[in-house]
Amino acid sequence: MKKDLRICFIGDSFVNGTGDETKLGWTGRVSAQLERDRDDLEVTHYNLGIRRNTSEDILNRWGEESQQRLEGDFEKLIVFSFGVNDTVIEGGDQRVSAQQSLENARAMLTEAASVCRVLMIGPPPIADSEQNIRIKDLDGSLAELCQSLSVPYLSVVSELIDDPIWMREVASNDGAHPRSAGYTKLATLVSAWDEWDCCSVSISSIIPID
Amino acid sequence: MKKDLRICFIGDSFVNGTGDETKLGWTGRVSAQLERDRDDLEVTHYNLGIRRNTSEDILNRWGEESQQRLEGDFEKLIVFSFGVNDTVIEGGDQRVSAQQSLENARAMLTEAASVCRVLMIGPPPIADSEQNIRIKDLDGSLAELCQSLSVPYLSVVSELIDDPIWMREVASNDGAHPRSAGYTKLATLVSAWDEWDCCSVSISSIIPID
């Protein structure tokens, strides 16, 4: 009998997989890989990424949407990823200030971690070097916040800025989102993270040994 | 400039793609195929299938969840698919009576169709011949309801009962959900539906011709 792990991936267009012609995104690839890597797991994949969503938008919906999907007797995991939309300048102002982004993240991570295991993936770079500076700053702050909350955090922005596939696809697509090769690269970074091992360990640990 | 079509697929575990080791499900395959078939479309794929959801559960969440995803200046489409869980017998009772299933469907379809284009895919068969009779009955009633509301409806239950791949994968998996070959078969039926042409026509028709 395999363990029934249900994952809510909560975030923005990058979580949605916008631009990926295969419609798998990084979340579909990571879920499929996790099942291939762990004989003991069946993974249900709930993709709750919404285009244009800031941390503010996500704060207002993540609780209800994940509760709808994670009520029941099975293993639960919530994976957050957001931040790029917060750093967009619109009408002269940043959509969400860095301070507010962190307050929003703190509220979500604290509440989610009281319910189940939580992971966070940092925001990726886009084809705008000035915005990438703000994304990197936010990434550093989110990493610190997550450390203070004992939530595992994976920063991907530096590796993707140095990745020719990600940066070329983003630039030639819509300036923000890659196509399938970029999402495959991001999925590879996420799948290689050793926190997925912990996930398995944490699940095994609740199985009584007779 | 391609047209920006965002689709909410709303329903149950079959919409989620439960059992599909590729994590694409039929909704991912249909969305990718639609983009390949139509040079003029970019398709955003929102999968809002939840395991164990009956029409009652979906009635309570579809509006809020689709509104979160479909507010904005782009083409919108809602695709519903549910019914199998309604026909499950639990503790001697059917989870949702046939009459209540139809009332729930009528409420959702009427409201959704007042907002944007709506399609409905009927419930698929499982590995339980008695439940399949109830699924077929519900399928017939949903088809009639949809016709009365001018909502295009695609029945798939008879073709899938006759499909050895679907029935074999369902039986050898968990008795309800196929693996990737079954979902590929269902996606092929859905993609071949001529209502996707209408979708394209309807979108083209709002583009002014100068």
Interface residues (C-beta under 8 A of the other chain):
Chain A: R6 N16 G17 T18 E21 T22 K23 L24 G28 R29 S31 A32 E35 R36 V43 T44 H45 Y46 N47 I50 R51 R52 D57 R61 E64 E65 Q68 R69 G72
Chain B: R6 N16 G17 T18 E21 T22 K23 L24 G28 R29 S31 A32 E35 R36 V43 T44 H45 Y46 N47 I50 R51 R52 D57 R61 E64 E65 Q68 R69 G72
